[in-house]
Amino acid sequence: MKVSLSALMLLLGFVLTFHLAMNAHVGAIVKNPRMGNALFWIIGAATATVIAFTGWDAGFFARLKEVPAWLFTAGIMGGALVFGIAWAMPKLGAGTAFVLMIAGQVISGMIFSHFGLFGSPVEPVSLVKIIGVILLIAGAAIVTLAK
């Protein structure tokens, strides 16, 4: 099970790269990354709605009141995140943009796991993990600064 979930996450990493590069490319073609990003979110919202209805659960709406309001800001973050990537990627290049994002994800993921944030299983930070992050940052610097 863990191998198949790991393979899925690896595949999703490829899909994310492809998706964000497409979004950035559309923004560059139309010379308006804000409008290009909005278009992607409209299409994404329609797709998410179709997917949601395949798992219809009448109790869903009643349980929404249990969700702390601040968690809904994730939608705002998502829209701003994808816009930021669509705006920055054509300026930085896909390789540099993704290396920096992956470094940020690994570091934040380690912190989330260390403290068990958002229901993540607790995995304490170790010396080996700290060395790995240092190597990751060094690798990101080499990839982004090497010309």
PyMOL CGO cylinders between C-alpha atoms (Angstrom):
from pymol import cmd
from pymol.cgo import CYLINDER

trace = [
    CYLINDER, 0.00, 0.00, 0.00, 2.78, 2.45, 0.91, 0.3, 1, 1, 1, 1, 1, 1,
    CYLINDER, 2.78, 2.45, 0.91, 4.60, 1.75, -2.36, 0.3, 1, 1, 1, 1, 1, 1,
    CYLINDER, 4.60, 1.75, -2.36, 1.48, 2.44, -4.42, 0.3, 1, 1, 1, 1, 1, 1,
    CYLINDER, 1.48, 2.44, -4.42, 0.73, 5.62, -2.45, 0.3, 1, 1, 1, 1, 1, 1,
    CYLINDER, 0.73, 5.62, -2.45, 4.33, 6.74, -2.93, 0.3, 1, 1, 1, 1, 1, 1,
    CYLINDER, 4.33, 6.74, -2.93, 4.05, 6.07, -6.67, 0.3, 1, 1, 1, 1, 1, 1,
    CYLINDER, 4.05, 6.07, -6.67, 0.80, 8.05, -6.75, 0.3, 1, 1, 1, 1, 1, 1,
    CYLINDER, 0.80, 8.05, -6.75, 2.44, 11.02, -5.01, 0.3, 1, 1, 1, 1, 1, 1,
    CYLINDER, 2.44, 11.02, -5.01, 5.37, 10.88, -7.43, 0.3, 1, 1, 1, 1, 1, 1,
    CYLINDER, 5.37, 10.88, -7.43, 2.91, 10.86, -10.34, 0.3, 1, 1, 1, 1, 1, 1,
    CYLINDER, 2.91, 10.86, -10.34, 1.01, 13.78, -8.81, 0.3, 1, 1, 1, 1, 1, 1,
    CYLINDER, 1.01, 13.78, -8.81, 4.28, 15.70, -8.57, 0.3, 1, 1, 1, 1, 1, 1,
    CYLINDER, 4.28, 15.70, -8.57, 4.71, 15.25, -12.33, 0.3, 1, 1, 1, 1, 1, 1,
    CYLINDER, 4.71, 15.25, -12.33, 1.09, 16.27, -12.94, 0.3, 1, 1, 1, 1, 1, 1,
    CYLINDER, 1.09, 16.27, -12.94, 1.51, 19.34, -10.71, 0.3, 1, 1, 1, 1, 1, 1,
    CYLINDER, 1.51, 19.34, -10.71, 4.60, 20.39, -12.65, 0.3, 1, 1, 1, 1, 1, 1,
    CYLINDER, 4.60, 20.39, -12.65, 2.79, 19.91, -15.95, 0.3, 1, 1, 1, 1, 1, 1,
    CYLINDER, 2.79, 19.91, -15.95, -0.36, 21.71, -14.73, 0.3, 1, 1, 1, 1, 1, 1,
    CYLINDER, -0.36, 21.71, -14.73, 1.47, 24.71, -13.33, 0.3, 1, 1, 1, 1, 1, 1,
    CYLINDER, 1.47, 24.71, -13.33, 3.70, 25.03, -16.38, 0.3, 1, 1, 1, 1, 1, 1,
    CYLINDER, 3.70, 25.03, -16.38, 0.57, 24.95, -18.58, 0.3, 1, 1, 1, 1, 1, 1,
    CYLINDER, 0.57, 24.95, -18.58, -1.05, 27.65, -16.43, 0.3, 1, 1, 1, 1, 1, 1,
    CYLINDER, -1.05, 27.65, -16.43, 2.07, 29.82, -16.66, 0.3, 1, 1, 1, 1, 1, 1,
    CYLINDER, 2.07, 29.82, -16.66, 2.26, 29.29, -20.42, 0.3, 1, 1, 1, 1, 1, 1,
    CYLINDER, 2.26, 29.29, -20.42, -1.37, 30.32, -20.92, 0.3, 1, 1, 1, 1, 1, 1,
    CYLINDER, -1.37, 30.32, -20.92, -0.75, 33.47, -18.84, 0.3, 1, 1, 1, 1, 1, 1,
    CYLINDER, -0.75, 33.47, -18.84, 2.31, 34.29, -20.95, 0.3, 1, 1, 1, 1, 1, 1,
    CYLINDER, 2.31, 34.29, -20.95, 0.48, 33.69, -24.25, 0.3, 1, 1, 1, 1, 1, 1,
    CYLINDER, 0.48, 33.69, -24.25, -2.46, 35.91, -23.31, 0.3, 1, 1, 1, 1, 1, 1,
    CYLINDER, -2.46, 35.91, -23.31, -0.07, 38.36, -21.61, 0.3, 1, 1, 1, 1, 1, 1,
    CYLINDER, -0.07, 38.36, -21.61, -2.25, 38.35, -18.50, 0.3, 1, 1, 1, 1, 1, 1,
    CYLINDER, -2.25, 38.35, -18.50, -1.37, 35.73, -15.87, 0.3, 1, 1, 1, 1, 1, 1,
    CYLINDER, -1.37, 35.73, -15.87, -4.21, 36.95, -13.63, 0.3, 1, 1, 1, 1, 1, 1,
    CYLINDER, -4.21, 36.95, -13.63, -6.88, 36.21, -16.22, 0.3, 1, 1, 1, 1, 1, 1,
    CYLINDER, -6.88, 36.21, -16.22, -5.19, 32.96, -17.28, 0.3, 1, 1, 1, 1, 1, 1,
    CYLINDER, -5.19, 32.96, -17.28, -5.13, 31.83, -13.64, 0.3, 1, 1, 1, 1, 1, 1,
    CYLINDER, -5.13, 31.83, -13.64, -8.80, 32.76, -13.17, 0.3, 1, 1, 1, 1, 1, 1,
    CYLINDER, -8.80, 32.76, -13.17, -9.72, 30.68, -16.22, 0.3, 1, 1, 1, 1, 1, 1,
    CYLINDER, -9.72, 30.68, -16.22, -7.87, 27.66, -14.79, 0.3, 1, 1, 1, 1, 1, 1,
    CYLINDER, -7.87, 27.66, -14.79, -9.71, 28.05, -11.47, 0.3, 1, 1, 1, 1, 1, 1,
    CYLINDER, -9.71, 28.05, -11.47, -13.10, 28.27, -13.19, 0.3, 1, 1, 1, 1, 1, 1,
    CYLINDER, -13.10, 28.27, -13.19, -12.39, 25.07, -15.11, 0.3, 1, 1, 1, 1, 1, 1,
    CYLINDER, -12.39, 25.07, -15.11, -10.96, 23.50, -11.94, 0.3, 1, 1, 1, 1, 1, 1,
    CYLINDER, -10.96, 23.50, -11.94, -14.04, 24.46, -9.89, 0.3, 1, 1, 1, 1, 1, 1,
    CYLINDER, -14.04, 24.46, -9.89, -16.32, 22.87, -12.48, 0.3, 1, 1, 1, 1, 1, 1,
    CYLINDER, -16.32, 22.87, -12.48, -14.20, 19.70, -12.47, 0.3, 1, 1, 1, 1, 1, 1,
    CYLINDER, -14.20, 19.70, -12.47, -14.10, 19.58, -8.65, 0.3, 1, 1, 1, 1, 1, 1,
    CYLINDER, -14.10, 19.58, -8.65, -17.89, 19.94, -8.57, 0.3, 1, 1, 1, 1, 1, 1,
    CYLINDER, -17.89, 19.94, -8.57, -18.38, 17.03, -10.98, 0.3, 1, 1, 1, 1, 1, 1,
    CYLINDER, -18.38, 17.03, -10.98, -15.97, 14.88, -8.93, 0.3, 1, 1, 1, 1, 1, 1,
    CYLINDER, -15.97, 14.88, -8.93, -17.74, 15.89, -5.71, 0.3, 1, 1, 1, 1, 1, 1,
    CYLINDER, -17.74, 15.89, -5.71, -21.12, 14.76, -7.00, 0.3, 1, 1, 1, 1, 1, 1,
    CYLINDER, -21.12, 14.76, -7.00, -19.74, 11.27, -7.72, 0.3, 1, 1, 1, 1, 1, 1,
    CYLINDER, -19.74, 11.27, -7.72, -19.35, 10.87, -3.94, 0.3, 1, 1, 1, 1, 1, 1,
    CYLINDER, -19.35, 10.87, -3.94, -22.58, 12.62, -2.87, 0.3, 1, 1, 1, 1, 1, 1,
    CYLINDER, -22.58, 12.62, -2.87, -23.02, 12.66, 0.90, 0.3, 1, 1, 1, 1, 1, 1,
    CYLINDER, -23.02, 12.66, 0.90, -26.13, 14.39, 2.23, 0.3, 1, 1, 1, 1, 1, 1,
    CYLINDER, -26.13, 14.39, 2.23, -24.50, 14.81, 5.66, 0.3, 1, 1, 1, 1, 1, 1,
    CYLINDER, -24.50, 14.81, 5.66, -21.61, 16.81, 4.23, 0.3, 1, 1, 1, 1, 1, 1,
    CYLINDER, -21.61, 16.81, 4.23, -23.30, 20.18, 4.60, 0.3, 1, 1, 1, 1, 1, 1,
    CYLINDER, -23.30, 20.18, 4.60, -24.37, 19.50, 8.18, 0.3, 1, 1, 1, 1, 1, 1,
    CYLINDER, -24.37, 19.50, 8.18, -20.76, 18.65, 9.10, 0.3, 1, 1, 1, 1, 1, 1,
    CYLINDER, -20.76, 18.65, 9.10, -19.39, 21.87, 7.57, 0.3, 1, 1, 1, 1, 1, 1,
    CYLINDER, -19.39, 21.87, 7.57, -20.20, 23.73, 10.80, 0.3, 1, 1, 1, 1, 1, 1,
    CYLINDER, -20.20, 23.73, 10.80, -17.54, 21.58, 12.52, 0.3, 1, 1, 1, 1, 1, 1,
    CYLINDER, -17.54, 21.58, 12.52, -14.79, 22.99, 10.27, 0.3, 1, 1, 1, 1, 1, 1,
    CYLINDER, -14.79, 22.99, 10.27, -12.97, 25.98, 11.81, 0.3, 1, 1, 1, 1, 1, 1,
    CYLINDER, -12.97, 25.98, 11.81, -13.60, 29.00, 9.57, 0.3, 1, 1, 1, 1, 1, 1,
    CYLINDER, -13.60, 29.00, 9.57, -9.90, 29.76, 9.14, 0.3, 1, 1, 1, 1, 1, 1,
    CYLINDER, -9.90, 29.76, 9.14, -9.40, 26.44, 7.30, 0.3, 1, 1, 1, 1, 1, 1,
    CYLINDER, -9.40, 26.44, 7.30, -11.50, 27.79, 4.43, 0.3, 1, 1, 1, 1, 1, 1,
    CYLINDER, -11.50, 27.79, 4.43, -8.73, 30.28, 3.69, 0.3, 1, 1, 1, 1, 1, 1,
    CYLINDER, -8.73, 30.28, 3.69, -7.02, 27.36, 1.92, 0.3, 1, 1, 1, 1, 1, 1,
    CYLINDER, -7.02, 27.36, 1.92, -9.10, 28.28, -1.14, 0.3, 1, 1, 1, 1, 1, 1,
    CYLINDER, -9.10, 28.28, -1.14, -7.69, 31.80, -1.04, 0.3, 1, 1, 1, 1, 1, 1,
    CYLINDER, -7.69, 31.80, -1.04, -4.19, 30.40, -0.62, 0.3, 1, 1, 1, 1, 1, 1,
    CYLINDER, -4.19, 30.40, -0.62, -4.68, 28.03, -3.55, 0.3, 1, 1, 1, 1, 1, 1,
    CYLINDER, -4.68, 28.03, -3.55, -5.77, 30.78, -5.91, 0.3, 1, 1, 1, 1, 1, 1,
    CYLINDER, -5.77, 30.78, -5.91, -2.92, 33.06, -4.83, 0.3, 1, 1, 1, 1, 1, 1,
    CYLINDER, -2.92, 33.06, -4.83, -0.42, 30.18, -4.96, 0.3, 1, 1, 1, 1, 1, 1,
    CYLINDER, -0.42, 30.18, -4.96, -1.21, 29.17, -8.51, 0.3, 1, 1, 1, 1, 1, 1,
    CYLINDER, -1.21, 29.17, -8.51, -1.26, 32.82, -9.65, 0.3, 1, 1, 1, 1, 1, 1,
    CYLINDER, -1.26, 32.82, -9.65, 2.14, 33.42, -8.00, 0.3, 1, 1, 1, 1, 1, 1,
    CYLINDER, 2.14, 33.42, -8.00, 3.58, 30.40, -9.77, 0.3, 1, 1, 1, 1, 1, 1,
    CYLINDER, 3.58, 30.40, -9.77, 2.02, 31.37, -13.12, 0.3, 1, 1, 1, 1, 1, 1,
    CYLINDER, 2.02, 31.37, -13.12, 3.48, 34.86, -12.75, 0.3, 1, 1, 1, 1, 1, 1,
    CYLINDER, 3.48, 34.86, -12.75, 6.96, 33.86, -11.53, 0.3, 1, 1, 1, 1, 1, 1,
    CYLINDER, 6.96, 33.86, -11.53, 7.66, 30.72, -13.59, 0.3, 1, 1, 1, 1, 1, 1,
    CYLINDER, 7.66, 30.72, -13.59, 8.10, 32.48, -16.95, 0.3, 1, 1, 1, 1, 1, 1,
    CYLINDER, 8.10, 32.48, -16.95, 10.54, 34.86, -15.27, 0.3, 1, 1, 1, 1, 1, 1,
    CYLINDER, 10.54, 34.86, -15.27, 12.56, 32.23, -13.35, 0.3, 1, 1, 1, 1, 1, 1,
    CYLINDER, 12.56, 32.23, -13.35, 12.19, 29.22, -15.61, 0.3, 1, 1, 1, 1, 1, 1,
    CYLINDER, 12.19, 29.22, -15.61, 10.39, 25.98, -14.76, 0.3, 1, 1, 1, 1, 1, 1,
    CYLINDER, 10.39, 25.98, -14.76, 13.48, 24.22, -13.38, 0.3, 1, 1, 1, 1, 1, 1,
    CYLINDER, 13.48, 24.22, -13.38, 14.39, 26.98, -10.94, 0.3, 1, 1, 1, 1, 1, 1,
    CYLINDER, 14.39, 26.98, -10.94, 10.77, 27.55, -9.90, 0.3, 1, 1, 1, 1, 1, 1,
    CYLINDER, 10.77, 27.55, -9.90, 10.15, 23.89, -9.14, 0.3, 1, 1, 1, 1, 1, 1,
    CYLINDER, 10.15, 23.89, -9.14, 13.44, 23.28, -7.34, 0.3, 1, 1, 1, 1, 1, 1,
    CYLINDER, 13.44, 23.28, -7.34, 12.66, 26.19, -5.02, 0.3, 1, 1, 1, 1, 1, 1,
    CYLINDER, 12.66, 26.19, -5.02, 9.07, 25.05, -4.48, 0.3, 1, 1, 1, 1, 1, 1,
    CYLINDER, 9.07, 25.05, -4.48, 10.15, 21.48, -3.75, 0.3, 1, 1, 1, 1, 1, 1,
    CYLINDER, 10.15, 21.48, -3.75, 12.71, 22.74, -1.23, 0.3, 1, 1, 1, 1, 1, 1,
    CYLINDER, 12.71, 22.74, -1.23, 9.97, 24.77, 0.46, 0.3, 1, 1, 1, 1, 1, 1,
    CYLINDER, 9.97, 24.77, 0.46, 7.64, 21.77, 0.48, 0.3, 1, 1, 1, 1, 1, 1,
    CYLINDER, 7.64, 21.77, 0.48, 10.23, 19.42, 1.97, 0.3, 1, 1, 1, 1, 1, 1,
    CYLINDER, 10.23, 19.42, 1.97, 11.16, 21.88, 4.71, 0.3, 1, 1, 1, 1, 1, 1,
    CYLINDER, 11.16, 21.88, 4.71, 7.55, 22.70, 5.58, 0.3, 1, 1, 1, 1, 1, 1,
    CYLINDER, 7.55, 22.70, 5.58, 6.58, 19.02, 5.36, 0.3, 1, 1, 1, 1, 1, 1,
    CYLINDER, 6.58, 19.02, 5.36, 9.30, 18.15, 7.87, 0.3, 1, 1, 1, 1, 1, 1,
    CYLINDER, 9.30, 18.15, 7.87, 8.00, 20.83, 10.23, 0.3, 1, 1, 1, 1, 1, 1,
    CYLINDER, 8.00, 20.83, 10.23, 4.39, 19.65, 9.82, 0.3, 1, 1, 1, 1, 1, 1,
    CYLINDER, 4.39, 19.65, 9.82, 5.42, 16.04, 10.48, 0.3, 1, 1, 1, 1, 1, 1,
    CYLINDER, 5.42, 16.04, 10.48, 7.60, 16.98, 13.46, 0.3, 1, 1, 1, 1, 1, 1,
    CYLINDER, 7.60, 16.98, 13.46, 4.68, 18.67, 15.20, 0.3, 1, 1, 1, 1, 1, 1,
    CYLINDER, 4.68, 18.67, 15.20, 1.93, 16.44, 13.78, 0.3, 1, 1, 1, 1, 1, 1,
    CYLINDER, 1.93, 16.44, 13.78, 0.14, 19.43, 12.24, 0.3, 1, 1, 1, 1, 1, 1,
    CYLINDER, 0.14, 19.43, 12.24, -3.18, 18.91, 10.45, 0.3, 1, 1, 1, 1, 1, 1,
    CYLINDER, -3.18, 18.91, 10.45, -3.34, 15.27, 11.51, 0.3, 1, 1, 1, 1, 1, 1,
    CYLINDER, -3.34, 15.27, 11.51, 0.02, 14.35, 10.03, 0.3, 1, 1, 1, 1, 1, 1,
    CYLINDER, 0.02, 14.35, 10.03, 1.68, 11.37, 11.74, 0.3, 1, 1, 1, 1, 1, 1,
    CYLINDER, 1.68, 11.37, 11.74, 4.39, 12.62, 14.09, 0.3, 1, 1, 1, 1, 1, 1,
    CYLINDER, 4.39, 12.62, 14.09, 7.89, 12.04, 12.69, 0.3, 1, 1, 1, 1, 1, 1,
    CYLINDER, 7.89, 12.04, 12.69, 10.46, 13.90, 14.79, 0.3, 1, 1, 1, 1, 1, 1,
    CYLINDER, 10.46, 13.90, 14.79, 13.18, 15.87, 13.02, 0.3, 1, 1, 1, 1, 1, 1,
    CYLINDER, 13.18, 15.87, 13.02, 16.48, 14.02, 13.29, 0.3, 1, 1, 1, 1, 1, 1,
    CYLINDER, 16.48, 14.02, 13.29, 20.08, 14.92, 12.57, 0.3, 1, 1, 1, 1, 1, 1,
    CYLINDER, 20.08, 14.92, 12.57, 19.93, 12.89, 9.36, 0.3, 1, 1, 1, 1, 1, 1,
    CYLINDER, 19.93, 12.89, 9.36, 16.84, 14.82, 8.21, 0.3, 1, 1, 1, 1, 1, 1,
    CYLINDER, 16.84, 14.82, 8.21, 18.52, 18.14, 9.03, 0.3, 1, 1, 1, 1, 1, 1,
    CYLINDER, 18.52, 18.14, 9.03, 21.56, 17.10, 6.98, 0.3, 1, 1, 1, 1, 1, 1,
    CYLINDER, 21.56, 17.10, 6.98, 19.18, 16.12, 4.17, 0.3, 1, 1, 1, 1, 1, 1,
    CYLINDER, 19.18, 16.12, 4.17, 17.56, 19.57, 4.24, 0.3, 1, 1, 1, 1, 1, 1,
    CYLINDER, 17.56, 19.57, 4.24, 20.98, 21.25, 4.22, 0.3, 1, 1, 1, 1, 1, 1,
    CYLINDER, 20.98, 21.25, 4.22, 21.91, 19.15, 1.17, 0.3, 1, 1, 1, 1, 1, 1,
    CYLINDER, 21.91, 19.15, 1.17, 18.56, 19.98, -0.41, 0.3, 1, 1, 1, 1, 1, 1,
    CYLINDER, 18.56, 19.98, -0.41, 19.12, 23.71, 0.07, 0.3, 1, 1, 1, 1, 1, 1,
    CYLINDER, 19.12, 23.71, 0.07, 22.67, 23.38, -1.28, 0.3, 1, 1, 1, 1, 1, 1,
    CYLINDER, 22.67, 23.38, -1.28, 21.33, 21.46, -4.29, 0.3, 1, 1, 1, 1, 1, 1,
    CYLINDER, 21.33, 21.46, -4.29, 18.63, 24.06, -4.88, 0.3, 1, 1, 1, 1, 1, 1,
    CYLINDER, 18.63, 24.06, -4.88, 21.28, 26.79, -4.76, 0.3, 1, 1, 1, 1, 1, 1,
    CYLINDER, 21.28, 26.79, -4.76, 23.46, 24.92, -7.27, 0.3, 1, 1, 1, 1, 1, 1,
    CYLINDER, 23.46, 24.92, -7.27, 20.55, 24.31, -9.63, 0.3, 1, 1, 1, 1, 1, 1,
    CYLINDER, 20.55, 24.31, -9.63, 19.21, 27.87, -9.42, 0.3, 1, 1, 1, 1, 1, 1,
    CYLINDER, 19.21, 27.87, -9.42, 22.51, 29.74, -9.45, 0.3, 1, 1, 1, 1, 1, 1,
    CYLINDER, 22.51, 29.74, -9.45, 24.47, 27.63, -11.95, 0.3, 1, 1, 1, 1, 1, 1,
    CYLINDER, 24.47, 27.63, -11.95, 24.39, 29.07, -15.45, 0.3, 1, 1, 1, 1, 1, 1,
]
cmd.load_cgo(trace, "trace")
